Amino acid sequence: MENANWIHLCIDMQRMFAEETPWHVPWMRDVSPQVLEVAQRYPHRTIFTRFVPPKRAQDMPGTWRAYYEKWDSMTLEVLGPEIVDLVPALKALVPPARIFDKMTYSPWTTGELHRVLAGEGCNTLAISGGETDVCVLATAIGAIDLGYRVVLLKDAVCSGADETHDASLELLGDRFSVQLGISTAEDFLRRVPTGDDHAAGVLRR
């Protein structure tokens, strides 16, 4: 972690996944203490992404329209906009923690998040959240493509499927080992530099 200007990028720790919805991820509660530990210790270095469904399927382009025709029960028209909120313990950290809203698996699609991080000189991302085999995977690979060093916090990521969670960790650890490391949250916190300061505020898509 020497010479690392790092950000904790926490993926989609939202009510829509924590509560009893069709996208409920029961495992989220098990990783929440580790996510909260990192975010509470470094809220000024934390960005929370939120996956935001459309109001209705017809609002989306291409195959996303078909996706939300399948998952029409998860549109904002059905569930209401409050369902995209962060879980309360994490929402309480904003600000100084920041929020970035996205409508795709990857937070890099619009270029805005990368523009902000590059402007701040960020070169390392510690990634937590869910799901390991969907949005976390897309986030990690996109970050690698953009040249960031990635630290995946293995006890702070979760999925609705154990088999693909394990396969994603193996894939990332084996095939991208030069650009990505895997760590526990505790080990990561023990290694990070101390005495830093960082820009605060809320970043929204």
mmCIF file of the C-alpha atoms, coordinates in Angstrom:
data_MODEL
# 
_entry.id   MODEL 
# 
loop_
_atom_site.group_PDB 
_atom_site.id 
_atom_site.type_symbol 
_atom_site.label_atom_id 
_atom_site.label_alt_id 
_atom_site.label_comp_id 
_atom_site.label_asym_id 
_atom_site.label_entity_id 
_atom_site.label_seq_id 
_atom_site.pdbx_PDB_ins_code 
_atom_site.Cartn_x 
_atom_site.Cartn_y 
_atom_site.Cartn_z 
_atom_site.occupancy 
_atom_site.B_iso_or_equiv 
_atom_site.pdbx_formal_charge 
_atom_site.auth_seq_id 
_atom_site.auth_comp_id 
_atom_site.auth_asym_id 
_atom_site.auth_atom_id 
_atom_site.pdbx_PDB_model_num 
ATOM 1   C CA . MET A 1 1   ? 0.000   0.000   0.000   1.00 0.00 ? 1   MET A CA 1 
ATOM 2   C CA . GLU A 1 2   ? 3.010   2.331   -0.142  1.00 0.00 ? 2   GLU A CA 1 
ATOM 3   C CA . ASN A 1 3   ? 2.385   5.420   -2.288  1.00 0.00 ? 3   ASN A CA 1 
ATOM 4   C CA . ALA A 1 4   ? -1.256  4.422   -2.642  1.00 0.00 ? 4   ALA A CA 1 
ATOM 5   C CA . ASN A 1 5   ? -3.853  7.123   -2.985  1.00 0.00 ? 5   ASN A CA 1 
ATOM 6   C CA . TRP A 1 6   ? -6.765  4.807   -2.342  1.00 0.00 ? 6   TRP A CA 1 
ATOM 7   C CA . ILE A 1 7   ? -10.545 4.833   -2.286  1.00 0.00 ? 7   ILE A CA 1 
ATOM 8   C CA . HIS A 1 8   ? -12.907 2.325   -0.702  1.00 0.00 ? 8   HIS A CA 1 
ATOM 9   C CA . LEU A 1 9   ? -15.425 1.610   -3.469  1.00 0.00 ? 9   LEU A CA 1 
ATOM 10  C CA . CYS A 1 10  ? -18.409 -0.120  -1.879  1.00 0.00 ? 10  CYS A CA 1 
ATOM 11  C CA . ILE A 1 11  ? -20.775 -1.693  -4.379  1.00 0.00 ? 11  ILE A CA 1 
ATOM 12  C CA . ASP A 1 12  ? -24.568 -1.640  -4.056  1.00 0.00 ? 12  ASP A CA 1 
ATOM 13  C CA . MET A 1 13  ? -25.120 -2.203  -0.341  1.00 0.00 ? 13  MET A CA 1 
ATOM 14  C CA . GLN A 1 14  ? -28.750 -1.175  -0.728  1.00 0.00 ? 14  GLN A CA 1 
ATOM 15  C CA . ARG A 1 15  ? -32.131 -1.879  0.763   1.00 0.00 ? 15  ARG A CA 1 
ATOM 16  C CA . MET A 1 16  ? -33.285 -3.635  -2.426  1.00 0.00 ? 16  MET A CA 1 
ATOM 17  C CA . PHE A 1 17  ? -30.719 -6.370  -1.770  1.00 0.00 ? 17  PHE A CA 1 
ATOM 18  C CA . ALA A 1 18  ? -30.878 -6.385  2.025   1.00 0.00 ? 18  ALA A CA 1 
ATOM 19  C CA . GLU A 1 19  ? -34.676 -6.596  2.324   1.00 0.00 ? 19  GLU A CA 1 
ATOM 20  C CA . GLU A 1 20  ? -37.221 -9.191  1.190   1.00 0.00 ? 20  GLU A CA 1 
ATOM 21  C CA . THR A 1 21  ? -37.385 -8.383  -2.516  1.00 0.00 ? 21  THR A CA 1 
ATOM 22  C CA . PRO A 1 22  ? -36.897 -10.701 -5.520  1.00 0.00 ? 22  PRO A CA 1 
ATOM 23  C CA . TRP A 1 23  ? -33.247 -9.587  -5.475  1.00 0.00 ? 23  TRP A CA 1 
ATOM 24  C CA . HIS A 1 24  ? -32.692 -10.282 -1.778  1.00 0.00 ? 24  HIS A CA 1 
ATOM 25  C CA . VAL A 1 25  ? -29.121 -11.382 -0.958  1.00 0.00 ? 25  VAL A CA 1 
ATOM 26  C CA . PRO A 1 26  ? -29.267 -13.065 2.487   1.00 0.00 ? 26  PRO A CA 1 
ATOM 27  C CA . TRP A 1 27  ? -25.479 -13.205 2.676   1.00 0.00 ? 27  TRP A CA 1 
ATOM 28  C CA . MET A 1 28  ? -25.294 -9.386  2.710   1.00 0.00 ? 28  MET A CA 1 
ATOM 29  C CA . ARG A 1 29  ? -25.884 -9.245  6.461   1.00 0.00 ? 29  ARG A CA 1 
ATOM 30  C CA . ASP A 1 30  ? -22.857 -11.495 7.056   1.00 0.00 ? 30  ASP A CA 1 
ATOM 31  C CA . VAL A 1 31  ? -20.434 -9.181  5.257   1.00 0.00 ? 31  VAL A CA 1 
ATOM 32  C CA . SER A 1 32  ? -22.009 -5.958  6.540   1.00 0.00 ? 32  SER A CA 1 
ATOM 33  C CA . PRO A 1 33  ? -19.808 -5.746  9.681   1.00 0.00 ? 33  PRO A CA 1 
ATOM 34  C CA . GLN A 1 34  ? -16.627 -5.821  7.586   1.00 0.00 ? 34  GLN A CA 1 
ATOM 35  C CA . VAL A 1 35  ? -17.988 -3.284  5.094   1.00 0.00 ? 35  VAL A CA 1 
ATOM 36  C CA . LEU A 1 36  ? -19.069 -1.015  7.932   1.00 0.00 ? 36  LEU A CA 1 
ATOM 37  C CA . GLU A 1 37  ? -15.686 -1.293  9.650   1.00 0.00 ? 37  GLU A CA 1 
ATOM 38  C CA . VAL A 1 38  ? -13.841 -0.005  6.585   1.00 0.00 ? 38  VAL A CA 1 
ATOM 39  C CA . ALA A 1 39  ? -16.422 2.677   5.804   1.00 0.00 ? 39  ALA A CA 1 
ATOM 40  C CA . GLN A 1 40  ? -16.659 3.936   9.391   1.00 0.00 ? 40  GLN A CA 1 
ATOM 41  C CA . ARG A 1 41  ? -12.914 4.155   9.776   1.00 0.00 ? 41  ARG A CA 1 
ATOM 42  C CA . TYR A 1 42  ? -12.439 5.952   6.450   1.00 0.00 ? 42  TYR A CA 1 
ATOM 43  C CA . PRO A 1 43  ? -15.749 7.590   5.455   1.00 0.00 ? 43  PRO A CA 1 
ATOM 44  C CA . HIS A 1 44  ? -13.881 10.378  3.641   1.00 0.00 ? 44  HIS A CA 1 
ATOM 45  C CA . ARG A 1 45  ? -12.281 7.704   1.440   1.00 0.00 ? 45  ARG A CA 1 
ATOM 46  C CA . THR A 1 46  ? -15.500 5.772   0.785   1.00 0.00 ? 46  THR A CA 1 
ATOM 47  C CA . ILE A 1 47  ? -17.723 5.943   -2.289  1.00 0.00 ? 47  ILE A CA 1 
ATOM 48  C CA . PHE A 1 48  ? -20.947 3.942   -2.253  1.00 0.00 ? 48  PHE A CA 1 
ATOM 49  C CA . THR A 1 49  ? -22.414 2.940   -5.594  1.00 0.00 ? 49  THR A CA 1 
ATOM 50  C CA . ARG A 1 50  ? -26.147 2.432   -5.946  1.00 0.00 ? 50  ARG A CA 1 
ATOM 51  C CA . PHE A 1 51  ? -27.733 0.308   -8.671  1.00 0.00 ? 51  PHE A CA 1 
ATOM 52  C CA . VAL A 1 52  ? -30.793 2.276   -9.799  1.00 0.00 ? 52  VAL A CA 1 
ATOM 53  C CA . PRO A 1 53  ? -33.532 0.494   -11.780 1.00 0.00 ? 53  PRO A CA 1 
ATOM 54  C CA . PRO A 1 54  ? -35.636 2.491   -14.242 1.00 0.00 ? 54  PRO A CA 1 
ATOM 55  C CA . LYS A 1 55  ? -39.136 3.681   -13.472 1.00 0.00 ? 55  LYS A CA 1 
ATOM 56  C CA . ARG A 1 56  ? -40.424 1.206   -16.049 1.00 0.00 ? 56  ARG A CA 1 
ATOM 57  C CA . ALA A 1 57  ? -38.882 -1.313  -18.475 1.00 0.00 ? 57  ALA A CA 1 
ATOM 58  C CA . GLN A 1 58  ? -39.704 0.840   -21.508 1.00 0.00 ? 58  GLN A CA 1 
ATOM 59  C CA . ASP A 1 59  ? -37.304 3.504   -20.248 1.00 0.00 ? 59  ASP A CA 1 
ATOM 60  C CA . MET A 1 60  ? -34.265 1.313   -20.907 1.00 0.00 ? 60  MET A CA 1 
ATOM 61  C CA . PRO A 1 61  ? -32.416 0.630   -24.188 1.00 0.00 ? 61  PRO A CA 1 
ATOM 62  C CA . GLY A 1 62  ? -31.576 -2.664  -25.850 1.00 0.00 ? 62  GLY A CA 1 
ATOM 63  C CA . THR A 1 63  ? -31.462 -5.836  -23.789 1.00 0.00 ? 63  THR A CA 1 
ATOM 64  C CA . TRP A 1 64  ? -31.908 -3.851  -20.581 1.00 0.00 ? 64  TRP A CA 1 
ATOM 65  C CA . ARG A 1 65  ? -35.531 -3.423  -21.633 1.00 0.00 ? 65  ARG A CA 1 
ATOM 66  C CA . ALA A 1 66  ? -35.934 -7.204  -21.869 1.00 0.00 ? 66  ALA A CA 1 
ATOM 67  C CA . TYR A 1 67  ? -34.155 -7.563  -18.537 1.00 0.00 ? 67  TYR A CA 1 
ATOM 68  C CA . TYR A 1 68  ? -36.650 -5.307  -16.780 1.00 0.00 ? 68  TYR A CA 1 
ATOM 69  C CA . GLU A 1 69  ? -39.573 -6.878  -18.580 1.00 0.00 ? 69  GLU A CA 1 
ATOM 70  C CA . LYS A 1 70  ? -38.451 -10.043 -16.809 1.00 0.00 ? 70  LYS A CA 1 
ATOM 71  C CA . TRP A 1 71  ? -37.839 -8.175  -13.527 1.00 0.00 ? 71  TRP A CA 1 
ATOM 72  C CA . ASP A 1 72  ? -40.740 -5.722  -13.750 1.00 0.00 ? 72  ASP A CA 1 
ATOM 73  C CA . SER A 1 73  ? -41.299 -6.292  -10.030 1.00 0.00 ? 73  SER A CA 1 
ATOM 74  C CA . MET A 1 74  ? -38.017 -4.445  -9.393  1.00 0.00 ? 74  MET A CA 1 
ATOM 75  C CA . THR A 1 75  ? -38.801 -1.257  -11.309 1.00 0.00 ? 75  THR A CA 1 
ATOM 76  C CA . LEU A 1 76  ? -39.195 1.967   -9.386  1.00 0.00 ? 76  LEU A CA 1 
ATOM 77  C CA . GLU A 1 77  ? -42.803 2.214   -10.550 1.00 0.00 ? 77  GLU A CA 1 
ATOM 78  C CA . VAL A 1 78  ? -43.548 -0.964  -8.575  1.00 0.00 ? 78  VAL A CA 1 
ATOM 79  C CA . LEU A 1 79  ? -41.148 -0.709  -5.597  1.00 0.00 ? 79  LEU A CA 1 
ATOM 80  C CA . GLY A 1 80  ? -40.804 3.041   -5.163  1.00 0.00 ? 80  GLY A CA 1 
ATOM 81  C CA . PRO A 1 81  ? -37.587 5.098   -5.269  1.00 0.00 ? 81  PRO A CA 1 
ATOM 82  C CA . GLU A 1 82  ? -36.736 4.639   -1.578  1.00 0.00 ? 82  GLU A CA 1 
ATOM 83  C CA . ILE A 1 83  ? -35.760 1.011   -2.221  1.00 0.00 ? 83  ILE A CA 1 
ATOM 84  C CA . VAL A 1 84  ? -32.507 2.152   -3.861  1.00 0.00 ? 84  VAL A CA 1 
ATOM 85  C CA . ASP A 1 85  ? -31.307 3.726   -0.600  1.00 0.00 ? 85  ASP A CA 1 
ATOM 86  C CA . LEU A 1 86  ? -28.184 2.429   1.082   1.00 0.00 ? 86  LEU A CA 1 
ATOM 87  C CA . VAL A 1 87  ? -28.775 0.289   4.151   1.00 0.00 ? 87  VAL A CA 1 
ATOM 88  C CA . PRO A 1 88  ? -29.254 2.672   7.107   1.00 0.00 ? 88  PRO A CA 1 
ATOM 89  C CA . ALA A 1 89  ? -25.885 2.100   8.829   1.00 0.00 ? 89  ALA A CA 1 
ATOM 90  C CA . LEU A 1 90  ? -24.021 3.058   5.647   1.00 0.00 ? 90  LEU A CA 1 
ATOM 91  C CA . LYS A 1 91  ? -26.375 5.862   4.627   1.00 0.00 ? 91  LYS A CA 1 
ATOM 92  C CA . ALA A 1 92  ? -25.550 7.518   7.952   1.00 0.00 ? 92  ALA A CA 1 
ATOM 93  C CA . LEU A 1 93  ? -21.940 7.951   6.793   1.00 0.00 ? 93  LEU A CA 1 
ATOM 94  C CA . VAL A 1 94  ? -22.936 10.203  3.874   1.00 0.00 ? 94  VAL A CA 1 
ATOM 95  C CA . PRO A 1 95  ? -21.390 12.766  3.988   1.00 0.00 ? 95  PRO A CA 1 
ATOM 96  C CA . PRO A 1 96  ? -18.405 12.649  4.204   1.00 0.00 ? 96  PRO A CA 1 
ATOM 97  C CA . ALA A 1 97  ? -18.766 9.366   2.311   1.00 0.00 ? 97  ALA A CA 1 
ATOM 98  C CA . ARG A 1 98  ? -19.997 9.860   -1.242  1.00 0.00 ? 98  ARG A CA 1 
ATOM 99  C CA . ILE A 1 99  ? -22.662 8.269   -3.454  1.00 0.00 ? 99  ILE A CA 1 
ATOM 100 C CA . PHE A 1 100 ? -22.438 7.368   -7.129  1.00 0.00 ? 100 PHE A CA 1 
ATOM 101 C CA . ASP A 1 101 ? -25.607 6.190   -8.869  1.00 0.00 ? 101 ASP A CA 1 
ATOM 102 C CA . LYS A 1 102 ? -25.456 3.838   -11.853 1.00 0.00 ? 102 LYS A CA 1 
ATOM 103 C CA . MET A 1 103 ? -27.970 2.015   -14.026 1.00 0.00 ? 103 MET A CA 1 
ATOM 104 C CA . THR A 1 104 ? -25.641 -0.763  -15.198 1.00 0.00 ? 104 THR A CA 1 
ATOM 105 C CA . TYR A 1 105 ? -23.536 -3.435  -13.507 1.00 0.00 ? 105 TYR A CA 1 
ATOM 106 C CA . SER A 1 106 ? -20.361 -1.421  -14.020 1.00 0.00 ? 106 SER A CA 1 
ATOM 107 C CA . PRO A 1 107 ? -19.891 2.036   -12.479 1.00 0.00 ? 107 PRO A CA 1 
ATOM 108 C CA . TRP A 1 108 ? -17.456 2.961   -15.268 1.00 0.00 ? 108 TRP A CA 1 
ATOM 109 C CA . THR A 1 109 ? -19.901 3.135   -18.185 1.00 0.00 ? 109 THR A CA 1 
ATOM 110 C CA . THR A 1 110 ? -20.485 6.901   -18.218 1.00 0.00 ? 110 THR A CA 1 
ATOM 111 C CA . GLY A 1 111 ? -16.851 7.807   -17.502 1.00 0.00 ? 111 GLY A CA 1 
ATOM 112 C CA . GLU A 1 112 ? -17.868 10.161  -14.682 1.00 0.00 ? 112 GLU A CA 1 
ATOM 113 C CA . LEU A 1 113 ? -16.555 8.092   -11.766 1.00 0.00 ? 113 LEU A CA 1 
ATOM 114 C CA . HIS A 1 114 ? -13.185 7.609   -13.440 1.00 0.00 ? 114 HIS A CA 1 
ATOM 115 C CA . ARG A 1 115 ? -13.003 11.340  -14.253 1.00 0.00 ? 115 ARG A CA 1 
ATOM 116 C CA . VAL A 1 116 ? -13.516 12.235  -10.583 1.00 0.00 ? 116 VAL A CA 1 
ATOM 117 C CA . LEU A 1 117 ? -11.100 9.621   -9.227  1.00 0.00 ? 117 LEU A CA 1 
ATOM 118 C CA . ALA A 1 118 ? -8.422  10.485  -11.766 1.00 0.00 ? 118 ALA A CA 1 
ATOM 119 C CA . GLY A 1 119 ? -8.823  14.141  -10.866 1.00 0.00 ? 119 GLY A CA 1 
ATOM 120 C CA . GLU A 1 120 ? -8.152  13.270  -7.225  1.00 0.00 ? 120 GLU A CA 1 
ATOM 121 C CA . GLY A 1 121 ? -5.072  11.235  -8.102  1.00 0.00 ? 121 GLY A CA 1 
ATOM 122 C CA . CYS A 1 122 ? -6.578  7.936   -6.971  1.00 0.00 ? 122 CYS A CA 1 
ATOM 123 C CA . ASN A 1 123 ? -4.555  4.915   -8.064  1.00 0.00 ? 123 ASN A CA 1 
ATOM 124 C CA . THR A 1 124 ? -5.865  2.112   -5.813  1.00 0.00 ? 124 THR A CA 1 
ATOM 125 C CA . LEU A 1 125 ? -9.368  0.812   -5.132  1.00 0.00 ? 125 LEU A CA 1 
ATOM 126 C CA . ALA A 1 126 ? -10.424 -1.380  -2.218  1.00 0.00 ? 126 ALA A CA 1 
ATOM 127 C CA . ILE A 1 127 ? -13.650 -3.027  -3.334  1.00 0.00 ? 127 ILE A CA 1 
ATOM 128 C CA . SER A 1 128 ? -16.427 -4.359  -1.107  1.00 0.00 ? 128 SER A CA 1 
ATOM 129 C CA . GLY A 1 129 ? -20.157 -5.029  -1.508  1.00 0.00 ? 129 GLY A CA 1 
ATOM 130 C CA . GLY A 1 130 ? -22.209 -7.167  -3.843  1.00 0.00 ? 130 GLY A CA 1 
ATOM 131 C CA . GLU A 1 131 ? -22.702 -9.167  -5.785  1.00 0.00 ? 131 GLU A CA 1 
ATOM 132 C CA . THR A 1 132 ? -19.292 -10.753 -6.225  1.00 0.00 ? 132 THR A CA 1 
ATOM 133 C CA . ASP A 1 133 ? -20.203 -12.426 -9.505  1.00 0.00 ? 133 ASP A CA 1 
ATOM 134 C CA . VAL A 1 134 ? -22.100 -9.495  -11.068 1.00 0.00 ? 134 VAL A CA 1 
ATOM 135 C CA . CYS A 1 135 ? -21.524 -5.845  -10.113 1.00 0.00 ? 135 CYS A CA 1 
ATOM 136 C CA . VAL A 1 136 ? -18.358 -6.430  -8.060  1.00 0.00 ? 136 VAL A CA 1 
ATOM 137 C CA . LEU A 1 137 ? -16.870 -8.460  -10.912 1.00 0.00 ? 137 LEU A CA 1 
ATOM 138 C CA . ALA A 1 138 ? -17.783 -5.784  -13.470 1.00 0.00 ? 138 ALA A CA 1 
ATOM 139 C CA . THR A 1 139 ? -16.340 -3.093  -11.205 1.00 0.00 ? 139 THR A CA 1 
ATOM 140 C CA . ALA A 1 140 ? -13.067 -4.924  -10.645 1.00 0.00 ? 140 ALA A CA 1 
ATOM 141 C CA . ILE A 1 141 ? -12.429 -5.760  -14.300 1.00 0.00 ? 141 ILE A CA 1 
ATOM 142 C CA . GLY A 1 142 ? -13.361 -2.239  -15.385 1.00 0.00 ? 142 GLY A CA 1 
ATOM 143 C CA . ALA A 1 143 ? -10.998 -0.786  -12.794 1.00 0.00 ? 143 ALA A CA 1 
ATOM 144 C CA . ILE A 1 144 ? -8.183  -3.016  -14.026 1.00 0.00 ? 144 ILE A CA 1 
ATOM 145 C CA . ASP A 1 145 ? -8.815  -1.875  -17.608 1.00 0.00 ? 145 ASP A CA 1 
ATOM 146 C CA . LEU A 1 146 ? -8.536  1.742   -16.444 1.00 0.00 ? 146 LEU A CA 1 
ATOM 147 C CA . GLY A 1 147 ? -5.197  1.083   -14.727 1.00 0.00 ? 147 GLY A CA 1 
ATOM 148 C CA . TYR A 1 148 ? -6.187  1.053   -11.065 1.00 0.00 ? 148 TYR A CA 1 
ATOM 149 C CA . ARG A 1 149 ? -4.598  -1.293  -8.574  1.00 0.00 ? 149 ARG A CA 1 
ATOM 150 C CA . VAL A 1 150 ? -7.462  -3.287  -7.056  1.00 0.00 ? 150 VAL A CA 1 
ATOM 151 C CA . VAL A 1 151 ? -7.691  -4.842  -3.599  1.00 0.00 ? 151 VAL A CA 1 
ATOM 152 C CA . LEU A 1 152 ? -10.733 -7.094  -3.310  1.00 0.00 ? 152 LEU A CA 1 
ATOM 153 C CA . LEU A 1 153 ? -11.885 -7.485  0.297   1.00 0.00 ? 153 LEU A CA 1 
ATOM 154 C CA . LYS A 1 154 ? -12.905 -11.130 0.235   1.00 0.00 ? 154 LYS A CA 1 
ATOM 155 C CA . ASP A 1 155 ? -14.800 -11.150 3.545   1.00 0.00 ? 155 ASP A CA 1 
ATOM 156 C CA . ALA A 1 156 ? -16.627 -7.941  2.608   1.00 0.00 ? 156 ALA A CA 1 
ATOM 157 C CA . VAL A 1 157 ? -18.129 -9.105  -0.703  1.00 0.00 ? 157 VAL A CA 1 
ATOM 158 C CA . CYS A 1 158 ? -21.204 -11.278 -1.104  1.00 0.00 ? 158 CYS A CA 1 
ATOM 159 C CA . SER A 1 159 ? -23.405 -13.044 -3.615  1.00 0.00 ? 159 SER A CA 1 
ATOM 160 C CA . GLY A 1 160 ? -26.661 -14.913 -3.810  1.00 0.00 ? 160 GLY A CA 1 
ATOM 161 C CA . ALA A 1 161 ? -24.789 -17.946 -5.181  1.00 0.00 ? 161 ALA A CA 1 
ATOM 162 C CA . ASP A 1 162 ? -21.854 -19.556 -3.383  1.00 0.00 ? 162 ASP A CA 1 
ATOM 163 C CA . GLU A 1 163 ? -20.513 -21.408 -6.431  1.00 0.00 ? 163 GLU A CA 1 
ATOM 164 C CA . THR A 1 164 ? -20.177 -18.349 -8.665  1.00 0.00 ? 164 THR A CA 1 
ATOM 165 C CA . HIS A 1 165 ? -18.906 -16.232 -5.757  1.00 0.00 ? 165 HIS A CA 1 
ATOM 166 C CA . ASP A 1 166 ? -16.067 -18.715 -5.267  1.00 0.00 ? 166 ASP A CA 1 
ATOM 167 C CA . ALA A 1 167 ? -15.441 -18.944 -9.015  1.00 0.00 ? 167 ALA A CA 1 
ATOM 168 C CA . SER A 1 168 ? -15.242 -15.143 -9.306  1.00 0.00 ? 168 SER A CA 1 
ATOM 169 C CA . LEU A 1 169 ? -12.676 -14.891 -6.504  1.00 0.00 ? 169 LEU A CA 1 
ATOM 170 C CA . GLU A 1 170 ? -10.625 -17.641 -8.126  1.00 0.00 ? 170 GLU A CA 1 
ATOM 171 C CA . LEU A 1 171 ? -10.832 -15.991 -11.549 1.00 0.00 ? 171 LEU A CA 1 
ATOM 172 C CA . LEU A 1 172 ? -9.818  -12.565 -10.261 1.00 0.00 ? 172 LEU A CA 1 
ATOM 173 C CA . GLY A 1 173 ? -7.068  -13.884 -8.010  1.00 0.00 ? 173 GLY A CA 1 
ATOM 174 C CA . ASP A 1 174 ? -5.538  -16.186 -10.602 1.00 0.00 ? 174 ASP A CA 1 
ATOM 175 C CA . ARG A 1 175 ? -5.912  -14.392 -13.924 1.00 0.00 ? 175 ARG A CA 1 
ATOM 176 C CA . PHE A 1 176 ? -5.399  -10.806 -12.762 1.00 0.00 ? 176 PHE A CA 1 
ATOM 177 C CA . SER A 1 177 ? -2.842  -11.309 -9.993  1.00 0.00 ? 177 SER A CA 1 
ATOM 178 C CA . VAL A 1 178 ? -0.472  -8.572  -11.207 1.00 0.00 ? 178 VAL A CA 1 
ATOM 179 C CA . GLN A 1 179 ? -3.228  -5.942  -11.067 1.00 0.00 ? 179 GLN A CA 1 
ATOM 180 C CA . LEU A 1 180 ? -5.465  -7.266  -8.293  1.00 0.00 ? 180 LEU A CA 1 
ATOM 181 C CA . GLY A 1 181 ? -4.868  -8.548  -4.798  1.00 0.00 ? 181 GLY A CA 1 
ATOM 182 C CA . ILE A 1 182 ? -7.264  -10.326 -2.461  1.00 0.00 ? 182 ILE A CA 1 
ATOM 183 C CA . SER A 1 183 ? -7.296  -9.465  1.229   1.00 0.00 ? 183 SER A CA 1 
ATOM 184 C CA . THR A 1 184 ? -9.450  -9.614  4.307   1.00 0.00 ? 184 THR A CA 1 
ATOM 185 C CA . ALA A 1 185 ? -10.825 -6.311  5.528   1.00 0.00 ? 185 ALA A CA 1 
ATOM 186 C CA . GLU A 1 186 ? -8.785  -6.619  8.726   1.00 0.00 ? 186 GLU A CA 1 
ATOM 187 C CA . ASP A 1 187 ? -5.524  -7.174  6.869   1.00 0.00 ? 187 ASP A CA 1 
ATOM 188 C CA . PHE A 1 188 ? -6.268  -4.302  4.518   1.00 0.00 ? 188 PHE A CA 1 
ATOM 189 C CA . LEU A 1 189 ? -6.966  -1.900  7.388   1.00 0.00 ? 189 LEU A CA 1 
ATOM 190 C CA . ARG A 1 190 ? -3.762  -2.952  9.096   1.00 0.00 ? 190 ARG A CA 1 
ATOM 191 C CA . ARG A 1 191 ? -1.707  -2.091  5.998   1.00 0.00 ? 191 ARG A CA 1 
ATOM 192 C CA . VAL A 1 192 ? -3.236  1.223   4.880   1.00 0.00 ? 192 VAL A CA 1 
ATOM 193 C CA . PRO A 1 193 ? -1.343  4.457   5.475   1.00 0.00 ? 193 PRO A CA 1 
ATOM 194 C CA . THR A 1 194 ? -2.600  6.601   8.339   1.00 0.00 ? 194 THR A CA 1 
ATOM 195 C CA . GLY A 1 195 ? -2.999  10.330  8.829   1.00 0.00 ? 195 GLY A CA 1 
ATOM 196 C CA . ASP A 1 196 ? -4.550  11.090  5.461   1.00 0.00 ? 196 ASP A CA 1 
ATOM 197 C CA . ASP A 1 197 ? -7.061  13.635  4.329   1.00 0.00 ? 197 ASP A CA 1 
ATOM 198 C CA . HIS A 1 198 ? -9.326  13.449  1.317   1.00 0.00 ? 198 HIS A CA 1 
ATOM 199 C CA . ALA A 1 199 ? -11.972 15.464  -0.477  1.00 0.00 ? 199 ALA A CA 1 
ATOM 200 C CA . ALA A 1 200 ? -15.482 15.073  0.880   1.00 0.00 ? 200 ALA A CA 1 
ATOM 201 C CA . GLY A 1 201 ? -18.853 15.650  -0.752  1.00 0.00 ? 201 GLY A CA 1 
ATOM 202 C CA . VAL A 1 202 ? -21.524 13.679  -2.560  1.00 0.00 ? 202 VAL A CA 1 
ATOM 203 C CA . LEU A 1 203 ? -20.937 12.444  -6.092  1.00 0.00 ? 203 LEU A CA 1 
ATOM 204 C CA . ARG A 1 204 ? -24.091 11.608  -8.001  1.00 0.00 ? 204 ARG A CA 1 
ATOM 205 C CA . ARG A 1 205 ? -24.487 10.319  -11.518 1.00 0.00 ? 205 ARG A CA 1 
# 
